[in-house]
Amino acid sequence: MADPRLRQKLERKEFIVAPGVFDMMSTMLAVRVGFDAIYASGYWLTASYLGIPDAGIATYTDMLARITKVVEKSNVPVIADADTGFGGLLNVHHTVKGYERVGVSAIQIEDQEFPKKCGHTPYRRVIPVEDMVAKIKVAVDARSSRDFLVIARTDARGGHGFDEAVSRGHAYAEAGADVVFVESLHSEDEMRKACASIKAPMIANMSDGGKTPIRSARQLAEFGYQLAIFPAMNALAACAAMEKALRNLKTNGTSLSPEVPLFGFDDFCRMVGFEDVWAFEEKWKDVLEHKSKKAS
């Protein structure tokens, strides 16, 4: 079931920073560092899992399997990308049920046509506002607990302009969305105006390399946001570090370099749970050793 802490923090007007995770290692590291929530990004989970673009190619089954593992490795609320709900109204109903069942705390559904595209890439098209309002109503009705939050995202800024995007934000809040997500705003001024206009908790997408300017948590709170996701940072940082290490190996024939810091192997073993394995081996060592001797 959903973790109530995310809803409670929003109700207390606490600002939430949720880094994006793209696999189990990034999930465990985000939890280890101490974030209050994490964001399971459709773009980056798709890239890491399937090696394909975020263009509506990954299925509901693909995403649910990946997100289930993220939830298992997290002890904080998980905000999960669900694209368009993976189809029509029945698909939205099914998606909400599935995400809530595996322990997601907030589901993000957008108003793009199916199949969707990444919100910071071109050629995005949106569905009629009344169709998205219906999706939001179905999503809210499908959930079992109010701790499971519905985040409604609009991608109208790109093709229809700022005013249309804000108008849709109003409509989605009125339809029952717990949080409104106006994607791909182009300036601080637009961010401030959107937050001032839409009467619902607002989420900022701090996507490195995207169209929206990156601002700090303090600044975003001042603009009027209550939650910020940083979906790309982890994956881009990891790719940069891996490429640097690989180039060093290619050039110098060794993994050792003062310019290539490596995470401690023993620390990593403990993070992924080898201490439990070692404790099991210690507890049952007599049985295991006897079995080994008998086999030899």
C-alpha positions as CSV (number, residue, x, y, z in Angstrom):
1,M,0.0,0.0,0.0
2,A,1.0,3.6,-0.4
3,D,3.3,5.3,2.2
4,P,1.3,8.0,4.0
5,R,4.3,10.1,4.7
6,L,4.2,11.8,1.3
7,R,0.7,13.0,1.7
8,Q,1.4,14.1,5.3
9,K,4.4,16.1,4.2
10,L,2.3,17.9,1.5
11,E,-0.4,18.6,4.0
12,R,2.1,20.1,6.4
13,K,3.4,22.3,3.5
14,E,6.9,20.7,3.8
15,F,9.0,21.0,0.6
16,I,10.0,17.6,-0.8
17,V,13.0,16.9,-3.0
18,A,12.8,13.6,-4.9
19,P,15.8,12.5,-6.9
20,G,15.2,10.3,-9.9
21,V,16.3,6.7,-9.8
22,F,17.0,4.5,-12.8
23,D,17.9,1.1,-11.3
24,M,18.3,-0.6,-8.0
25,M,21.7,0.8,-7.2
26,S,20.6,4.4,-7.7
27,T,17.5,3.6,-5.5
28,M,19.6,2.2,-2.7
29,L,22.0,5.2,-2.9
30,A,19.2,7.7,-2.7
31,V,17.8,6.0,0.3
32,R,21.2,5.7,1.9
33,V,21.8,9.5,1.5
34,G,18.5,10.2,3.3
35,F,16.0,11.7,0.8
36,D,12.3,11.8,1.9
37,A,11.0,10.4,-1.4
38,I,12.3,9.1,-4.7
39,Y,11.1,9.5,-8.3
40,A,10.9,6.4,-10.5
41,S,11.5,8.0,-13.9
42,G,9.9,6.5,-17.0
43,Y,12.6,7.9,-19.2
44,W,15.5,6.6,-17.2
45,L,14.0,3.3,-16.1
46,T,13.2,2.6,-19.7
47,A,16.7,3.5,-20.9
48,S,18.5,1.5,-18.2
49,Y,16.2,-1.6,-18.5
50,L,15.5,-1.8,-22.2
51,G,18.0,0.6,-23.8
52,I,15.3,2.4,-25.8
53,P,13.9,6.0,-25.8
54,D,11.0,7.2,-23.7
55,A,8.6,7.2,-26.6
56,G,5.7,5.0,-25.3
57,I,7.5,1.8,-26.4
58,A,7.8,0.4,-22.9
59,T,4.6,-1.3,-21.8
60,Y,2.7,-1.2,-18.5
61,T,4.1,-4.7,-17.7
62,D,7.6,-3.5,-18.3
63,M,7.2,-0.5,-16.1
64,L,5.3,-2.3,-13.3
65,A,8.0,-4.9,-13.1
66,R,10.8,-2.3,-12.8
67,I,8.9,-0.1,-10.4
68,T,8.0,-3.1,-8.1
69,K,11.7,-3.6,-7.6
70,V,12.3,0.1,-6.9
71,V,9.6,0.0,-4.2
72,E,11.2,-3.2,-2.7
73,K,14.5,-1.4,-2.4
74,S,13.1,1.8,-0.9
75,N,12.1,2.6,2.6
76,V,10.7,6.0,1.6
77,P,7.7,7.0,-0.6
78,V,8.1,6.3,-4.3
79,I,6.6,8.6,-6.9
80,A,6.2,6.7,-10.1
81,D,5.8,7.8,-13.7
82,A,2.9,6.1,-15.5
83,D,3.1,7.9,-18.8
84,T,-0.5,8.3,-20.1
85,G,-1.9,5.6,-18.0
86,F,-0.9,3.3,-20.8
87,G,-4.0,3.8,-22.9
88,G,-7.6,4.7,-22.3
89,L,-9.8,4.9,-19.2
90,L,-9.8,1.2,-18.5
91,N,-6.0,1.2,-18.8
92,V,-5.8,4.0,-16.3
93,H,-8.0,2.2,-13.9
94,H,-5.9,-1.0,-14.2
95,T,-2.6,1.0,-13.9
96,V,-3.7,2.8,-10.7
97,K,-4.7,-0.5,-9.2
98,G,-1.4,-2.1,-10.2
99,Y,0.8,0.7,-9.0
100,E,-1.0,1.0,-5.7
101,R,-0.8,-2.7,-5.1
102,V,3.0,-2.8,-5.4
103,G,3.4,0.1,-2.9
104,V,3.8,3.2,-5.0
105,S,2.8,6.4,-3.1
106,A,2.1,8.7,-6.0
107,I,1.3,8.0,-9.7
108,Q,2.1,10.6,-12.4
109,I,-0.3,10.6,-15.5
110,E,0.1,13.0,-18.4
111,D,-2.2,14.4,-21.0
112,Q,-0.1,13.4,-24.1
113,E,-1.5,11.3,-26.9
114,F,-0.6,7.6,-26.7
115,P,2.1,6.7,-27.3
116,K,3.8,9.5,-25.4
117,K,7.2,11.1,-25.7
118,C,9.6,12.6,-23.2
119,G,8.4,16.0,-22.0
120,H,11.6,17.8,-23.0
121,T,11.7,16.4,-26.6
122,P,9.8,17.7,-29.7
123,Y,6.7,16.4,-31.4
124,R,4.6,16.0,-28.3
125,R,0.8,16.2,-28.8
126,V,-1.9,16.4,-26.1
127,I,-5.3,14.9,-25.9
128,P,-8.5,17.1,-25.4
129,V,-8.7,18.5,-21.9
130,E,-12.0,16.7,-21.2
131,D,-10.4,13.4,-22.0
132,M,-7.6,14.0,-19.5
133,V,-10.2,15.2,-16.9
134,A,-11.9,11.9,-17.3
135,K,-8.6,10.0,-16.8
136,I,-8.0,11.9,-13.6
137,K,-11.5,11.1,-12.3
138,V,-11.0,7.4,-13.1
139,A,-7.6,7.4,-11.4
140,V,-9.0,9.0,-8.2
141,D,-11.9,6.6,-8.2
142,A,-9.7,3.6,-8.7
143,R,-7.4,4.1,-5.8
144,S,-8.1,2.3,-2.5
145,S,-6.5,4.9,-0.2
146,R,-6.2,8.6,-0.1
147,D,-2.5,8.1,0.8
148,F,-2.1,7.1,-2.9
149,L,-1.7,10.4,-4.7
150,V,-2.6,11.3,-8.3
151,I,-0.3,13.7,-10.0
152,A,-1.7,15.2,-13.2
153,R,0.8,16.4,-15.8
154,T,0.1,18.6,-18.8
155,D,2.5,18.8,-21.7
156,A,0.5,21.6,-23.4
157,R,3.2,24.3,-22.9
158,G,5.2,23.1,-25.9
159,G,2.6,23.1,-28.6
160,H,-0.2,25.3,-27.2
161,G,1.6,27.8,-25.0
162,F,1.8,28.9,-21.4
163,D,-1.9,30.0,-21.0
164,E,-3.3,26.7,-22.2
165,A,-1.0,24.8,-19.9
166,V,-2.1,26.8,-16.9
167,S,-5.7,26.5,-17.9
168,R,-5.3,22.7,-18.1
169,G,-3.6,22.8,-14.6
170,H,-6.8,24.5,-13.2
171,A,-9.0,21.9,-14.8
172,Y,-6.9,19.0,-13.5
173,A,-6.9,20.3,-10.0
174,E,-10.7,20.7,-10.2
175,A,-11.0,17.1,-11.5
176,G,-9.4,15.9,-8.2
177,A,-5.7,15.6,-8.9
178,D,-3.7,15.8,-5.6
179,V,-0.7,17.5,-7.3
180,V,-0.5,19.4,-10.6
181,F,2.6,19.1,-12.9
182,V,2.9,21.8,-15.6
183,E,5.7,20.4,-17.7
184,S,8.5,22.2,-19.7
185,L,8.0,25.7,-18.4
186,H,10.6,28.0,-20.0
187,S,11.4,30.6,-17.4
188,E,11.3,31.6,-13.7
189,D,8.5,34.0,-14.6
190,E,6.4,31.2,-16.0
191,M,7.1,29.0,-13.0
192,R,6.1,31.7,-10.6
193,K,2.9,32.5,-12.5
194,A,1.9,28.9,-12.8
195,C,2.3,28.4,-9.0
196,A,0.4,31.6,-8.2
197,S,-2.5,30.7,-10.5
198,I,-3.1,27.0,-9.9
199,K,-4.8,26.2,-6.5
200,A,-3.2,22.8,-5.9
201,P,0.2,21.5,-4.7
202,M,2.6,22.0,-7.6
203,I,5.6,19.8,-8.7
204,A,8.7,21.2,-10.5
205,N,10.6,19.1,-12.9
206,M,14.3,19.9,-12.6
207,S,15.4,17.8,-15.6
208,D,19.1,18.5,-16.3
209,G,19.4,19.3,-20.0
210,G,15.7,20.1,-20.3
211,K,13.8,23.3,-21.1
212,T,13.0,24.4,-17.5
213,P,15.7,26.3,-15.7
214,I,17.3,24.4,-12.8
215,R,16.7,26.1,-9.5
216,S,17.4,25.1,-5.9
217,A,14.9,23.7,-3.5
218,R,14.8,27.0,-1.6
219,Q,14.1,29.0,-4.7
220,L,11.4,26.6,-5.9
221,A,9.7,26.8,-2.6
222,E,9.8,30.6,-2.9
223,F,8.1,30.3,-6.3
224,G,5.3,28.3,-4.7
225,Y,6.2,24.7,-5.5
226,Q,5.8,22.0,-2.8
227,L,7.7,19.2,-4.5
228,A,10.6,18.9,-6.9
229,I,11.8,15.9,-8.9
230,F,15.4,15.7,-10.3
231,P,14.8,12.8,-12.7
232,A,18.0,13.0,-14.8
233,M,20.8,13.9,-12.4
234,N,21.6,10.4,-11.1
235,A,21.6,8.7,-14.5
236,L,23.6,11.5,-16.2
237,A,26.1,11.6,-13.4
238,A,26.5,7.8,-13.5
239,C,27.0,7.8,-17.3
240,A,29.6,10.6,-17.0
241,A,31.5,8.7,-14.3
242,M,31.4,5.4,-16.2
243,E,32.5,6.9,-19.4
244,K,35.5,8.6,-17.7
245,A,36.5,5.3,-16.0
246,L,36.1,3.4,-19.3
247,R,38.2,5.9,-21.2
248,N,40.9,5.6,-18.5
249,L,40.9,1.8,-18.8
250,K,41.0,2.0,-22.6
251,T,43.9,4.5,-22.6
252,N,45.9,3.3,-19.7
253,G,45.0,-0.4,-19.4
254,T,44.1,-0.1,-15.7
255,S,41.2,0.7,-13.4
256,L,43.5,2.7,-11.1
257,S,43.6,6.4,-11.5
258,P,43.5,9.3,-9.0
259,E,41.0,11.0,-11.4
260,V,38.6,8.0,-11.3
261,P,37.2,7.6,-7.8
262,L,35.6,4.2,-7.1
263,F,32.9,3.3,-4.6
264,G,34.3,1.0,-1.9
265,F,33.7,-2.6,-2.8
266,D,33.2,-3.7,0.8
267,D,30.7,-0.8,1.3
268,F,28.9,-1.8,-1.8
269,C,28.6,-5.4,-0.6
270,R,27.0,-4.2,2.6
271,M,24.7,-1.9,0.8
272,V,23.3,-4.7,-1.4
273,G,22.8,-7.0,1.6
274,F,25.7,-9.3,1.8
275,E,25.8,-8.8,5.6
276,D,22.7,-11.0,5.7
277,V,24.4,-13.6,3.6
278,W,27.4,-13.6,5.8
279,A,25.2,-13.9,9.0
280,F,23.4,-16.9,7.4
281,E,26.8,-18.5,6.6
282,E,28.0,-18.0,10.2
283,K,24.8,-19.3,11.7
284,W,24.8,-22.5,9.6
285,K,28.5,-22.9,9.1
286,D,28.6,-26.3,10.9
287,V,25.9,-27.7,8.6
288,L,27.4,-26.2,5.5
289,E,30.9,-27.3,6.3
290,H,29.7,-30.8,7.0
291,K,27.7,-30.9,3.8
292,S,30.8,-29.7,1.9
293,K,33.1,-32.3,3.4
294,K,30.5,-35.0,2.7
295,A,30.3,-34.0,-0.9
296,S,34.1,-34.1,-1.3
